[in-house]
Amino acid sequence: MSSHWHGMHLPAAMVGGPHRMVPAGGSWAPERTIAQPAATLWYHPHPHGATETHVRRGLAGLFLLDDAESAALPLPKT
Ligand SMILES: [Cu+2]
């Protein structure tokens, strides 16, 4: 299994994908301080040849990054 995210500003070593497989029972716990403007990002599993099936079935999620600029916008907060 592997996973990766879209839109996060990270060095390539911190981005998962088919090249960074995690064995069954294993783990991968990248750590990095996120320092980028507010954004809506998403992630999903990335097994070779099965990504589309997994995402279509709902195996994906969001990262919602806020910052002072986005917090000041007249947008719903809940
Ligand atoms: Cu992707």
N, CA, C, O and the ligand as a Tripos MOL2 file, in Angstrom:
@<TRIPOS>MOLECULE
protein
  313   311    79     0     0
PROTEIN
NO_CHARGES

@<TRIPOS>ATOM
      1 N           0.8590   -1.1780    0.0000 N.3       1 MET1
      2 CA          0.0000    0.0000    0.0000 C.3       1 MET1
      3 C           0.8940    1.2260    0.0000 C.2       1 MET1
      4 O           2.0250    1.1900    0.4860 O.2       1 MET1
      5 N           0.3940    2.2650   -0.5280 N.am      2 SER2
      6 CA          1.0740    3.5470   -0.4690 C.3       2 SER2
      7 C           0.0100    4.6320   -0.4770 C.2       2 SER2
      8 O          -1.1610    4.3570   -0.7400 O.2       2 SER2
      9 N           0.4060    5.8360   -0.1960 N.am      3 SER3
     10 CA         -0.5290    6.9520   -0.2610 C.3       3 SER3
     11 C           0.2460    8.1970   -0.6510 C.2       3 SER3
     12 O           1.4720    8.2470   -0.5560 O.2       3 SER3
     13 N          -0.4800    9.1740   -1.0820 N.am      4 HIS4
     14 CA          0.1520   10.4570   -1.3150 C.3       4 HIS4
     15 C          -0.8860   11.5520   -1.3170 C.2       4 HIS4
     16 O          -2.0880   11.2900   -1.3620 O.2       4 HIS4
     17 N          -0.4160   12.7680   -1.2680 N.am      5 TRP5
     18 CA         -1.3240   13.9170   -1.1960 C.3       5 TRP5
     19 C          -1.0560   14.8710   -2.3300 C.2       5 TRP5
     20 O          -0.0020   14.8530   -2.9660 O.2       5 TRP5
     21 N          -2.0400   15.6990   -2.5590 N.am      6 HIS6
     22 CA         -1.9840   16.6740   -3.6450 C.3       6 HIS6
     23 C          -1.9920   18.0840   -3.0700 C.2       6 HIS6
     24 O          -2.8190   18.4080   -2.2170 O.2       6 HIS6
     25 N          -1.0930   18.9020   -3.5250 N.am      7 GLY7
     26 CA         -1.1060   20.3260   -3.1960 C.3       7 GLY7
     27 C          -0.2300   20.7380   -2.0450 C.2       7 GLY7
     28 O           0.0280   21.9290   -1.8720 O.2       7 GLY7
     29 N           0.2430   19.7890   -1.2440 N.am      8 MET8
     30 CA          1.0610   20.1660   -0.1080 C.3       8 MET8
     31 C           2.4850   20.4560   -0.5850 C.2       8 MET8
     32 O           3.0460   19.7080   -1.3850 O.2       8 MET8
     33 N           3.0520   21.5340   -0.0900 N.am      9 HIS9
     34 CA          4.3980   21.9270   -0.4810 C.3       9 HIS9
     35 C           5.4060   21.1490    0.3630 C.2       9 HIS9
     36 O           5.6980   21.5240    1.4990 O.2       9 HIS9
     37 N           5.9290   20.0720   -0.1960 N.am     10 LEU10
     38 CA          6.8540   19.2020    0.5140 C.3      10 LEU10
     39 C           7.9670   18.7580   -0.4260 C.2      10 LEU10
     40 O           7.7710   18.7240   -1.6410 O.2      10 LEU10
     41 N           9.1360   18.4160    0.1230 N.am     11 PRO11
     42 CA         10.1670   17.8320   -0.7190 C.3      11 PRO11
     43 C           9.7150   16.4430   -1.1910 C.2      11 PRO11
     44 O           8.8960   15.7940   -0.5400 O.2      11 PRO11
     45 N          10.2480   16.0050   -2.3070 N.am     12 ALA12
     46 CA          9.8130   14.7400   -2.9140 C.3      12 ALA12
     47 C           9.9070   13.5620   -1.9440 C.2      12 ALA12
     48 O           9.0860   12.6470   -2.0070 O.2      12 ALA12
     49 N          10.8890   13.5720   -1.0560 N.am     13 ALA13
     50 CA         11.0590   12.4510   -0.1260 C.3      13 ALA13
     51 C           9.8790   12.3200    0.8420 C.2      13 ALA13
     52 O           9.6780   11.2640    1.4410 O.2      13 ALA13
     53 N           9.1070   13.3880    0.9890 N.am     14 MET14
     54 CA          7.9830   13.3840    1.9240 C.3      14 MET14
     55 C           6.6560   13.0630    1.2380 C.2      14 MET14
     56 O           5.6150   12.9810    1.8900 O.2      14 MET14
     57 N           6.7000   12.8850   -0.0590 N.am     15 VAL15
     58 CA          5.4750   12.6420   -0.8220 C.3      15 VAL15
     59 C           5.3970   11.1610   -1.1710 C.2      15 VAL15
     60 O           6.3030   10.6240   -1.8090 O.2      15 VAL15
     61 N           4.3390   10.5100   -0.7610 N.am     16 GLY16
     62 CA          4.1790    9.0960   -1.0820 C.3      16 GLY16
     63 C           3.7770    8.9020   -2.5280 C.2      16 GLY16
     64 O           3.5660    9.8660   -3.2630 O.2      16 GLY16
     65 N           3.6750    7.6710   -2.9200 N.am     17 GLY17
     66 CA          3.2910    7.3280   -4.2910 C.3      17 GLY17
     67 C           3.6670    5.8900   -4.5430 C.2      17 GLY17
     68 O           4.1120    5.2010   -3.6250 O.2      17 GLY17
     69 N           3.5010    5.4200   -5.7590 N.am     18 PRO18
     70 CA          3.7990    4.0210   -6.0650 C.3      18 PRO18
     71 C           5.2480    3.6510   -5.7900 C.2      18 PRO18
     72 O           5.5600    2.4780   -5.5880 O.2      18 PRO18
     73 N           6.1230    4.6280   -5.7820 N.am     19 HIS19
     74 CA          7.5470    4.3670   -5.5410 C.3      19 HIS19
     75 C           7.8420    4.2020   -4.0470 C.2      19 HIS19
     76 O           8.9440    3.7860   -3.6900 O.2      19 HIS19
     77 N           6.9000    4.5130   -3.1780 N.am     20 ARG20
     78 CA          7.1260    4.4400   -1.7310 C.3      20 ARG20
     79 C           6.0910    3.4950   -1.1190 C.2      20 ARG20
     80 O           5.1670    3.9290   -0.4310 O.2      20 ARG20
     81 N           6.2600    2.2200   -1.3770 N.am     21 MET21
     82 CA          5.3130    1.2260   -0.8810 C.3      21 MET21
     83 C           5.5190    0.9940    0.6190 C.2      21 MET21
     84 O           6.6440    1.0230    1.1180 O.2      21 MET21
     85 N           4.4310    0.7680    1.3090 N.am     22 VAL22
     86 CA          4.4560    0.4200    2.7240 C.3      22 VAL22
     87 C           4.0080   -1.0370    2.8150 C.2      22 VAL22
     88 O           2.8850   -1.3520    2.4200 O.2      22 VAL22
     89 N           4.8500   -1.9300    3.3230 N.am     23 PRO23
     90 CA          4.4680   -3.3540    3.3590 C.3      23 PRO23
     91 C           3.3090   -3.6050    4.3170 C.2      23 PRO23
     92 O           3.0740   -2.8290    5.2430 O.2      23 PRO23
     93 N           2.5890   -4.6990    4.0830 N.am     24 ALA24
     94 CA          1.4970   -5.0750    4.9800 C.3      24 ALA24
     95 C           2.0350   -5.1510    6.4040 C.2      24 ALA24
     96 O           3.0590   -5.7860    6.6550 O.2      24 ALA24
     97 N           1.3460   -4.5080    7.3250 N.am     25 GLY25
     98 CA          1.7750   -4.4870    8.7180 C.3      25 GLY25
     99 C           2.8300   -3.4370    9.0030 C.2      25 GLY25
    100 O           3.1920   -3.2270   10.1600 O.2      25 GLY25
    101 N           3.3330   -2.7690    7.9660 N.am     26 GLY26
    102 CA          4.3500   -1.7400    8.1340 C.3      26 GLY26
    103 C           3.7180   -0.3810    8.3300 C.2      26 GLY26
    104 O           2.4960   -0.2580    8.4090 O.2      26 GLY26
    105 N           4.5400    0.6210    8.4050 N.am     27 SER27
    106 CA          4.0210    1.9720    8.5520 C.3      27 SER27
    107 C           4.9640    2.9600    7.8740 C.2      27 SER27
    108 O           6.1230    2.6520    7.5960 O.2      27 SER27
    109 N           4.4510    4.1180    7.6240 N.am     28 TRP28
    110 CA          5.2290    5.2230    7.0670 C.3      28 TRP28
    111 C           4.6890    6.4780    7.7270 C.2      28 TRP28
    112 O           3.5080    6.7910    7.5770 O.2      28 TRP28
    113 N           5.5110    7.1880    8.4380 N.am     29 ALA29
    114 CA          5.0520    8.3380    9.2110 C.3      29 ALA29
    115 C           5.9170    9.5550    8.9180 C.2      29 ALA29
    116 O           6.7290    9.9560    9.7520 O.2      29 ALA29
    117 N           5.7480   10.1430    7.7410 N.am     30 PRO30
    118 CA          6.5370   11.3370    7.4200 C.3      30 PRO30
    119 C           6.1560   12.4900    8.3450 C.2      30 PRO30
    120 O           4.9840   12.6600    8.6810 O.2      30 PRO30
    121 N           7.1360   13.2710    8.7490 N.am     31 GLU31
    122 CA          6.8760   14.4390    9.6000 C.3      31 GLU31
    123 C           7.4940   15.6560    8.9420 C.2      31 GLU31
    124 O           8.6370   15.6220    8.4870 O.2      31 GLU31
    125 N           6.7360   16.7120    8.8980 N.am     32 ARG32
    126 CA          7.2230   17.9340    8.2830 C.3      32 ARG32
    127 C           6.3580   19.0900    8.7700 C.2      32 ARG32
    128 O           5.1410   18.9390    8.8810 O.2      32 ARG32
    129 N           6.9510   20.2260    9.0600 N.am     33 THR33
    130 CA          6.1710   21.4090    9.3830 C.3      33 THR33
    131 C           5.5480   21.9340    8.0920 C.2      33 THR33
    132 O           6.2340   22.1270    7.0880 O.2      33 THR33
    133 N           4.2690   22.1540    8.1380 N.am     34 ILE34
    134 CA          3.5690   22.6610    6.9610 C.3      34 ILE34
    135 C           3.6030   24.1780    7.0180 C.2      34 ILE34
    136 O           3.1050   24.7790    7.9700 O.2      34 ILE34
    137 N           4.1780   24.7880    6.0220 N.am     35 ALA35
    138 CA          4.2910   26.2420    5.9600 C.3      35 ALA35
    139 C           3.9150   26.7050    4.5600 C.2      35 ALA35
    140 O           4.7710   26.8900    3.6960 O.2      35 ALA35
    141 N           2.6330   26.8850    4.3600 N.am     36 GLN36
    142 CA          2.1480   27.3420    3.0570 C.3      36 GLN36
    143 C           0.8300   28.0580    3.2760 C.2      36 GLN36
    144 O           0.2120   27.9010    4.3280 O.2      36 GLN36
    145 N           0.3940   28.8310    2.3140 N.am     37 PRO37
    146 CA         -0.8830   29.5330    2.4610 C.3      37 PRO37
    147 C          -2.0470   28.5640    2.6120 C.2      37 PRO37
    148 O          -1.9430   27.3770    2.3000 O.2      37 PRO37
    149 N          -3.1540   29.1060    3.0990 N.am     38 ALA38
    150 CA         -4.3730   28.3040    3.2480 C.3      38 ALA38
    151 C          -4.6930   27.5980    1.9410 C.2      38 ALA38
    152 O          -4.5140   28.1440    0.8520 O.2      38 ALA38
    153 N          -5.1690   26.3750    2.0810 N.am     39 ALA39
    154 CA         -5.4690   25.5900    0.8870 C.3      39 ALA39
    155 C          -6.3480   24.4070    1.2680 C.2      39 ALA39
    156 O          -6.4060   24.0000    2.4280 O.2      39 ALA39
    157 N          -7.0180   23.8730    0.2800 N.am     40 THR40
    158 CA         -7.7330   22.6060    0.4250 C.3      40 THR40
    159 C          -6.9270   21.5660   -0.3240 C.2      40 THR40
    160 O          -6.7500   21.6670   -1.5380 O.2      40 THR40
    161 N          -6.4400   20.5730    0.3900 N.am     41 LEU41
    162 CA         -5.5710   19.5460   -0.1710 C.3      41 LEU41
    163 C          -6.2710   18.1960   -0.0280 C.2      41 LEU41
    164 O          -7.2210   18.0630    0.7440 O.2      41 LEU41
    165 N          -5.8150   17.2300   -0.7510 N.am     42 TRP42
    166 CA         -6.4230   15.9060   -0.5940 C.3      42 TRP42
    167 C          -5.3860   14.8160   -0.6980 C.2      42 TRP42
    168 O          -4.2970   15.0150   -1.2350 O.2      42 TRP42
    169 N          -5.7460   13.6520   -0.1720 N.am     43 TYR43
    170 CA         -4.8390   12.5100   -0.1830 C.3      43 TYR43
    171 C          -5.6280   11.2420   -0.5290 C.2      43 TYR43
    172 O          -6.8500   11.1850   -0.3870 O.2      43 TYR43
    173 N          -4.9060   10.2600   -0.9730 N.am     44 HIS44
    174 CA         -5.5450    8.9930   -1.3260 C.3      44 HIS44
    175 C          -4.4930    7.8940   -1.3610 C.2      44 HIS44
    176 O          -3.3010    8.1830   -1.4660 O.2      44 HIS44
    177 N          -4.9170    6.6350   -1.2740 N.am     45 PRO45
    178 CA         -3.9840    5.5280   -1.4120 C.3      45 PRO45
    179 C          -3.4930    5.4880   -2.8550 C.2      45 PRO45
    180 O          -4.1710    5.9840   -3.7550 O.2      45 PRO45
    181 N          -2.3510    4.9160   -3.0740 N.am     46 HIS46
    182 CA         -1.7860    4.9440   -4.4120 C.3      46 HIS46
    183 C          -1.1750    3.5980   -4.8070 C.2      46 HIS46
    184 O          -0.0330    3.5550   -5.2650 O.2      46 HIS46
    185 N          -1.9220    2.4920   -4.6350 N.am     47 PRO47
    186 CA         -1.3820    1.2020   -5.0870 C.3      47 PRO47
    187 C          -1.3780    1.1610   -6.6060 C.2      47 PRO47
    188 O          -2.3410    1.5840   -7.2460 O.2      47 PRO47
    189 N          -0.3140    0.6620   -7.1720 N.am     48 HIS48
    190 CA         -0.1840    0.6370   -8.6270 C.3      48 HIS48
    191 C          -1.3560   -0.0940   -9.2710 C.2      48 HIS48
    192 O          -1.6300   -1.2490   -8.9470 O.2      48 HIS48
    193 N          -2.0380    0.5780  -10.1750 N.am     49 GLY49
    194 CA         -3.1210   -0.0360  -10.9220 C.3      49 GLY49
    195 C          -4.4650   -0.0550  -10.2180 C.2      49 GLY49
    196 O          -5.4470   -0.5110  -10.8040 O.2      49 GLY49
    197 N          -4.5470    0.4240   -8.9760 N.am     50 ALA50
    198 CA         -5.8180    0.3710   -8.2560 C.3      50 ALA50
    199 C          -6.2390    1.7180   -7.6880 C.2      50 ALA50
    200 O          -7.2460    1.7970   -6.9840 O.2      50 ALA50
    201 N          -5.5050    2.7620   -7.9730 N.am     51 THR51
    202 CA         -5.8110    4.0710   -7.4020 C.3      51 THR51
    203 C          -7.2260    4.5160   -7.7680 C.2      51 THR51
    204 O          -7.9890    4.9260   -6.8930 O.2      51 THR51
    205 N          -7.5740    4.4430   -9.0170 N.am     52 GLU52
    206 CA         -8.8870    4.9250   -9.4550 C.3      52 GLU52
    207 C         -10.0020    4.1860   -8.7270 C.2      52 GLU52
    208 O         -10.9650    4.8090   -8.2810 O.2      52 GLU52
    209 N          -9.8860    2.8760   -8.5990 N.am     53 THR53
    210 CA        -10.9230    2.0920   -7.9240 C.3      53 THR53
    211 C         -11.0550    2.5190   -6.4690 C.2      53 THR53
    212 O         -12.1680    2.6810   -5.9680 O.2      53 THR53
    213 N          -9.9450    2.7000   -5.7960 N.am     54 HIS54
    214 CA         -9.9920    3.0910   -4.3890 C.3      54 HIS54
    215 C         -10.6150    4.4650   -4.2150 C.2      54 HIS54
    216 O         -11.4760    4.6470   -3.3540 O.2      54 HIS54
    217 N         -10.1950    5.4320   -5.0170 N.am     55 VAL55
    218 CA        -10.7320    6.7910   -4.8780 C.3      55 VAL55
    219 C         -12.2120    6.8210   -5.2460 C.2      55 VAL55
    220 O         -13.0080    7.4700   -4.5670 O.2      55 VAL55
    221 N         -12.5820    6.1250   -6.3110 N.am     56 ARG56
    222 CA        -13.9970    6.0920   -6.7250 C.3      56 ARG56
    223 C         -14.8730    5.5080   -5.6260 C.2      56 ARG56
    224 O         -16.0380    5.8830   -5.4940 O.2      56 ARG56
    225 N         -14.3180    4.5930   -4.8350 N.am     57 ARG57
    226 CA        -15.0850    3.9930   -3.7370 C.3      57 ARG57
    227 C         -14.9990    4.8190   -2.4550 C.2      57 ARG57
    228 O         -15.5320    4.4180   -1.4200 O.2      57 ARG57
    229 N         -14.3290    5.9690   -2.5200 N.am     58 GLY58
    230 CA        -14.3490    6.8950   -1.3890 C.3      58 GLY58
    231 C         -13.1510    6.8520   -0.4810 C.2      58 GLY58
    232 O         -13.1550    7.5080    0.5610 O.2      58 GLY58
    233 N         -12.1280    6.1110   -0.8300 N.am     59 LEU59
    234 CA        -10.9590    6.0330    0.0340 C.3      59 LEU59
    235 C         -10.0250    7.2110   -0.2840 C.2      59 LEU59
    236 O          -9.0110    7.0610   -0.9650 O.2      59 LEU59
    237 N         -10.4000    8.3720    0.2280 N.am     60 ALA60
    238 CA         -9.6350    9.6050    0.0460 C.3      60 ALA60
    239 C         -10.0410   10.5580    1.1600 C.2      60 ALA60
    240 O         -11.0790   10.3620    1.7930 O.2      60 ALA60
    241 N          -9.2510   11.5670    1.4040 N.am     61 GLY61
    242 CA         -9.5820   12.5110    2.4540 C.3      61 GLY61
    243 C          -9.0220   13.8820    2.1510 C.2      61 GLY61
    244 O          -8.2820   14.0700    1.1860 O.2      61 GLY61
    245 N          -9.3880   14.8500    3.0000 N.am     62 LEU62
    246 CA         -8.9830   16.2410    2.8120 C.3      62 LEU62
    247 C          -8.1030   16.7280    3.9460 C.2      62 LEU62
    248 O          -8.2320   16.2940    5.0910 O.2      62 LEU62
    249 N          -7.2220   17.6250    3.6100 N.am     63 PHE63
    250 CA         -6.5260   18.4610    4.5820 C.3      63 PHE63
    251 C          -7.0360   19.8830    4.3300 C.2      63 PHE63
    252 O          -6.9460   20.3830    3.2090 O.2      63 PHE63
    253 N          -7.5600   20.5200    5.3480 N.am     64 LEU64
    254 CA         -7.9940   21.9100    5.2140 C.3      64 LEU64
    255 C          -7.0050   22.7770    5.9870 C.2      64 LEU64
    256 O          -6.9920   22.7700    7.2180 O.2      64 LEU64
    257 N          -6.1870   23.5140    5.2650 N.am     65 LEU65
    258 CA         -5.2040   24.3940    5.9000 C.3      65 LEU65
    259 C          -5.7900   25.7920    6.0120 C.2      65 LEU65
    260 O          -6.2840   26.3450    5.0290 O.2      65 LEU65
    261 N          -5.7340   26.3580    7.2050 N.am     66 ASP66
    262 CA         -6.1860   27.7280    7.4440 C.3      66 ASP66
    263 C          -4.9800   28.5960    7.7250 C.2      66 ASP66
    264 O          -3.9170   28.1010    8.0990 O.2      66 ASP66
    265 N          -5.1500   29.8820    7.5460 N.am     67 ASP67
    266 CA         -4.1470   30.8540    7.9710 C.3      67 ASP67
    267 C          -4.8830   32.1390    8.3310 C.2      67 ASP67
    268 O          -6.1080   32.1940    8.2250 O.2      67 ASP67
    269 N          -4.1600   33.1690    8.7520 N.am     68 ALA68
    270 CA         -4.7980   34.4170    9.1830 C.3      68 ALA68
    271 C          -5.6150   35.0380    8.0530 C.2      68 ALA68
    272 O          -6.6870   35.5900    8.3010 O.2      68 ALA68
    273 N          -5.1340   34.9580    6.8400 N.am     69 GLU69
    274 CA         -5.8460   35.5470    5.7100 C.3      69 GLU69
    275 C          -7.1700   34.8230    5.4550 C.2      69 GLU69
    276 O          -8.2010   35.4640    5.2520 O.2      69 GLU69
    277 N          -7.1400   33.5060    5.4650 N.am     70 SER70
    278 CA         -8.3880   32.7630    5.2230 C.3      70 SER70
    279 C          -9.3520   32.9130    6.3970 C.2      70 SER70
    280 O         -10.5660   32.9240    6.1980 O.2      70 SER70
    281 N          -8.8230   33.0290    7.6190 N.am     71 ALA71
    282 CA         -9.6810   33.1950    8.7850 C.3      71 ALA71
    283 C         -10.4270   34.5340    8.7520 C.2      71 ALA71
    284 O         -11.5180   34.6580    9.3090 O.2      71 ALA71
    285 N          -9.8400   35.5170    8.1040 N.am     72 ALA72
    286 CA        -10.4660   36.8440    8.0330 C.3      72 ALA72
    287 C         -11.5190   36.9390    6.9290 C.2      72 ALA72
    288 O         -12.2440   37.9330    6.8670 O.2      72 ALA72
    289 N         -11.6200   35.9650    6.0840 N.am     73 LEU73
    290 CA        -12.5800   36.0080    4.9840 C.3      73 LEU73
    291 C         -13.9980   35.7790    5.5150 C.2      73 LEU73
    292 O         -14.1850   35.0090    6.4570 O.2      73 LEU73
    293 N         -14.9940   36.4360    4.9230 N.am     74 PRO74
    294 CA        -16.3840   36.2410    5.3670 C.3      74 PRO74
    295 C         -16.9630   34.9400    4.8230 C.2      74 PRO74
    296 O         -17.9110   34.9410    4.0370 O.2      74 PRO74
    297 N         -16.3780   33.8470    5.2550 N.am     75 LEU75
    298 CA        -16.8260   32.5270    4.8270 C.3      75 LEU75
    299 C         -17.3780   31.7520    6.0240 C.2      75 LEU75
    300 O         -16.9870   32.0300    7.1570 O.2      75 LEU75
    301 N         -18.2640   30.8000    5.8060 N.am     76 PRO76
    302 CA        -18.7480   29.9730    6.9210 C.3      76 PRO76
    303 C         -17.5690   29.3050    7.6350 C.2      76 PRO76
    304 O         -16.6210   28.8600    6.9880 O.2      76 PRO76
    305 N         -17.6300   29.2370    8.9720 N.am     77 LYS77
    306 CA        -16.5290   28.6560    9.7520 C.3      77 LYS77
    307 C         -16.8700   27.2720   10.2990 C.2      77 LYS77
    308 O         -16.0130   26.6080   10.8830 O.2      77 LYS77
    309 N         -18.1000   26.8380   10.1150 N.am     78 THR78
    310 CA        -18.4620   25.5000   10.6090 C.3      78 THR78
    311 C         -19.1430   24.7280    9.5030 C.2      78 THR78
    312 O         -19.5320   23.5780    9.7030 O.2      78 THR78
    313 CU         -2.8680   11.4080   -6.3220 Cu       79 CU79
@<TRIPOS>BOND
     1     1     2 1
     2     2     3 1
     3     3     4 2
     4     3     5 am
     5     5     6 1
     6     6     7 1
     7     7     8 2
     8     7     9 am
     9     9    10 1
    10    10    11 1
    11    11    12 2
    12    11    13 am
    13    13    14 1
    14    14    15 1
    15    15    16 2
    16    15    17 am
    17    17    18 1
    18    18    19 1
    19    19    20 2
    20    19    21 am
    21    21    22 1
    22    22    23 1
    23    23    24 2
    24    23    25 am
    25    25    26 1
    26    26    27 1
    27    27    28 2
    28    27    29 am
    29    29    30 1
    30    30    31 1
    31    31    32 2
    32    31    33 am
    33    33    34 1
    34    34    35 1
    35    35    36 2
    36    35    37 am
    37    37    38 1
    38    38    39 1
    39    39    40 2
    40    39    41 am
    41    41    42 1
    42    42    43 1
    43    43    44 2
    44    43    45 am
    45    45    46 1
    46    46    47 1
    47    47    48 2
    48    47    49 am
    49    49    50 1
    50    50    51 1
    51    51    52 2
    52    51    53 am
    53    53    54 1
    54    54    55 1
    55    55    56 2
    56    55    57 am
    57    57    58 1
    58    58    59 1
    59    59    60 2
    60    59    61 am
    61    61    62 1
    62    62    63 1
    63    63    64 2
    64    63    65 am
    65    65    66 1
    66    66    67 1
    67    67    68 2
    68    67    69 am
    69    69    70 1
    70    70    71 1
    71    71    72 2
    72    71    73 am
    73    73    74 1
    74    74    75 1
    75    75    76 2
    76    75    77 am
    77    77    78 1
    78    78    79 1
    79    79    80 2
    80    79    81 am
    81    81    82 1
    82    82    83 1
    83    83    84 2
    84    83    85 am
    85    85    86 1
    86    86    87 1
    87    87    88 2
    88    87    89 am
    89    89    90 1
    90    90    91 1
    91    91    92 2
    92    91    93 am
    93    93    94 1
    94    94    95 1
    95    95    96 2
    96    95    97 am
    97    97    98 1
    98    98    99 1
    99    99   100 2
   100    99   101 am
   101   101   102 1
   102   102   103 1
   103   103   104 2
   104   103   105 am
   105   105   106 1
   106   106   107 1
   107   107   108 2
   108   107   109 am
   109   109   110 1
   110   110   111 1
   111   111   112 2
   112   111   113 am
   113   113   114 1
   114   114   115 1
   115   115   116 2
   116   115   117 am
   117   117   118 1
   118   118   119 1
   119   119   120 2
   120   119   121 am
   121   121   122 1
   122   122   123 1
   123   123   124 2
   124   123   125 am
   125   125   126 1
   126   126   127 1
   127   127   128 2
   128   127   129 am
   129   129   130 1
   130   130   131 1
   131   131   132 2
   132   131   133 am
   133   133   134 1
   134   134   135 1
   135   135   136 2
   136   135   137 am
   137   137   138 1
   138   138   139 1
   139   139   140 2
   140   139   141 am
   141   141   142 1
   142   142   143 1
   143   143   144 2
   144   143   145 am
   145   145   146 1
   146   146   147 1
   147   147   148 2
   148   147   149 am
   149   149   150 1
   150   150   151 1
   151   151   152 2
   152   151   153 am
   153   153   154 1
   154   154   155 1
   155   155   156 2
   156   155   157 am
   157   157   158 1
   158   158   159 1
   159   159   160 2
   160   159   161 am
   161   161   162 1
   162   162   163 1
   163   163   164 2
   164   163   165 am
   165   165   166 1
   166   166   167 1
   167   167   168 2
   168   167   169 am
   169   169   170 1
   170   170   171 1
   171   171   172 2
   172   171   173 am
   173   173   174 1
   174   174   175 1
   175   175   176 2
   176   175   177 am
   177   177   178 1
   178   178   179 1
   179   179   180 2
   180   179   181 am
   181   181   182 1
   182   182   183 1
   183   183   184 2
   184   183   185 am
   185   185   186 1
   186   186   187 1
   187   187   188 2
   188   187   189 am
   189   189   190 1
   190   190   191 1
   191   191   192 2
   192   191   193 am
   193   193   194 1
   194   194   195 1
   195   195   196 2
   196   195   197 am
   197   197   198 1
   198   198   199 1
   199   199   200 2
   200   199   201 am
   201   201   202 1
   202   202   203 1
   203   203   204 2
   204   203   205 am
   205   205   206 1
   206   206   207 1
   207   207   208 2
   208   207   209 am
   209   209   210 1
   210   210   211 1
   211   211   212 2
   212   211   213 am
   213   213   214 1
   214   214   215 1
   215   215   216 2
   216   215   217 am
   217   217   218 1
   218   218   219 1
   219   219   220 2
   220   219   221 am
   221   221   222 1
   222   222   223 1
   223   223   224 2
   224   223   225 am
   225   225   226 1
   226   226   227 1
   227   227   228 2
   228   227   229 am
   229   229   230 1
   230   230   231 1
   231   231   232 2
   232   231   233 am
   233   233   234 1
   234   234   235 1
   235   235   236 2
   236   235   237 am
   237   237   238 1
   238   238   239 1
   239   239   240 2
   240   239   241 am
   241   241   242 1
   242   242   243 1
   243   243   244 2
   244   243   245 am
   245   245   246 1
   246   246   247 1
   247   247   248 2
   248   247   249 am
   249   249   250 1
   250   250   251 1
   251   251   252 2
   252   251   253 am
   253   253   254 1
   254   254   255 1
   255   255   256 2
   256   255   257 am
   257   257   258 1
   258   258   259 1
   259   259   260 2
   260   259   261 am
   261   261   262 1
   262   262   263 1
   263   263   264 2
   264   263   265 am
   265   265   266 1
   266   266   267 1
   267   267   268 2
   268   267   269 am
   269   269   270 1
   270   270   271 1
   271   271   272 2
   272   271   273 am
   273   273   274 1
   274   274   275 1
   275   275   276 2
   276   275   277 am
   277   277   278 1
   278   278   279 1
   279   279   280 2
   280   279   281 am
   281   281   282 1
   282   282   283 1
   283   283   284 2
   284   283   285 am
   285   285   286 1
   286   286   287 1
   287   287   288 2
   288   287   289 am
   289   289   290 1
   290   290   291 1
   291   291   292 2
   292   291   293 am
   293   293   294 1
   294   294   295 1
   295   295   296 2
   296   295   297 am
   297   297   298 1
   298   298   299 1
   299   299   300 2
   300   299   301 am
   301   301   302 1
   302   302   303 1
   303   303   304 2
   304   303   305 am
   305   305   306 1
   306   306   307 1
   307   307   308 2
   308   307   309 am
   309   309   310 1
   310   310   311 1
   311   311   312 2
@<TRIPOS>SUBSTRUCTURE
     1 MET1         2 RESIDUE 1 A MET
     2 SER2         6 RESIDUE 1 A SER
     3 SER3        10 RESIDUE 1 A SER
     4 HIS4        14 RESIDUE 1 A HIS
     5 TRP5        18 RESIDUE 1 A TRP
     6 HIS6        22 RESIDUE 1 A HIS
     7 GLY7        26 RESIDUE 1 A GLY
     8 MET8        30 RESIDUE 1 A MET
     9 HIS9        34 RESIDUE 1 A HIS
    10 LEU10       38 RESIDUE 1 A LEU
    11 PRO11       42 RESIDUE 1 A PRO
    12 ALA12       46 RESIDUE 1 A ALA
    13 ALA13       50 RESIDUE 1 A ALA
    14 MET14       54 RESIDUE 1 A MET
    15 VAL15       58 RESIDUE 1 A VAL
    16 GLY16       62 RESIDUE 1 A GLY
    17 GLY17       66 RESIDUE 1 A GLY
    18 PRO18       70 RESIDUE 1 A PRO
    19 HIS19       74 RESIDUE 1 A HIS
    20 ARG20       78 RESIDUE 1 A ARG
    21 MET21       82 RESIDUE 1 A MET
    22 VAL22       86 RESIDUE 1 A VAL
    23 PRO23       90 RESIDUE 1 A PRO
    24 ALA24       94 RESIDUE 1 A ALA
    25 GLY25       98 RESIDUE 1 A GLY
    26 GLY26      102 RESIDUE 1 A GLY
    27 SER27      106 RESIDUE 1 A SER
    28 TRP28      110 RESIDUE 1 A TRP
    29 ALA29      114 RESIDUE 1 A ALA
    30 PRO30      118 RESIDUE 1 A PRO
    31 GLU31      122 RESIDUE 1 A GLU
    32 ARG32      126 RESIDUE 1 A ARG
    33 THR33      130 RESIDUE 1 A THR
    34 ILE34      134 RESIDUE 1 A ILE
    35 ALA35      138 RESIDUE 1 A ALA
    36 GLN36      142 RESIDUE 1 A GLN
    37 PRO37      146 RESIDUE 1 A PRO
    38 ALA38      150 RESIDUE 1 A ALA
    39 ALA39      154 RESIDUE 1 A ALA
    40 THR40      158 RESIDUE 1 A THR
    41 LEU41      162 RESIDUE 1 A LEU
    42 TRP42      166 RESIDUE 1 A TRP
    43 TYR43      170 RESIDUE 1 A TYR
    44 HIS44      174 RESIDUE 1 A HIS
    45 PRO45      178 RESIDUE 1 A PRO
    46 HIS46      182 RESIDUE 1 A HIS
    47 PRO47      186 RESIDUE 1 A PRO
    48 HIS48      190 RESIDUE 1 A HIS
    49 GLY49      194 RESIDUE 1 A GLY
    50 ALA50      198 RESIDUE 1 A ALA
    51 THR51      202 RESIDUE 1 A THR
    52 GLU52      206 RESIDUE 1 A GLU
    53 THR53      210 RESIDUE 1 A THR
    54 HIS54      214 RESIDUE 1 A HIS
    55 VAL55      218 RESIDUE 1 A VAL
    56 ARG56      222 RESIDUE 1 A ARG
    57 ARG57      226 RESIDUE 1 A ARG
    58 GLY58      230 RESIDUE 1 A GLY
    59 LEU59      234 RESIDUE 1 A LEU
    60 ALA60      238 RESIDUE 1 A ALA
    61 GLY61      242 RESIDUE 1 A GLY
    62 LEU62      246 RESIDUE 1 A LEU
    63 PHE63      250 RESIDUE 1 A PHE
    64 LEU64      254 RESIDUE 1 A LEU
    65 LEU65      258 RESIDUE 1 A LEU
    66 ASP66      262 RESIDUE 1 A ASP
    67 ASP67      266 RESIDUE 1 A ASP
    68 ALA68      270 RESIDUE 1 A ALA
    69 GLU69      274 RESIDUE 1 A GLU
    70 SER70      278 RESIDUE 1 A SER
    71 ALA71      282 RESIDUE 1 A ALA
    72 ALA72      286 RESIDUE 1 A ALA
    73 LEU73      290 RESIDUE 1 A LEU
    74 PRO74      294 RESIDUE 1 A PRO
    75 LEU75      298 RESIDUE 1 A LEU
    76 PRO76      302 RESIDUE 1 A PRO
    77 LYS77      306 RESIDUE 1 A LYS
    78 THR78      310 RESIDUE 1 A THR
    79 CU79       313 GROUP 0 **** ****
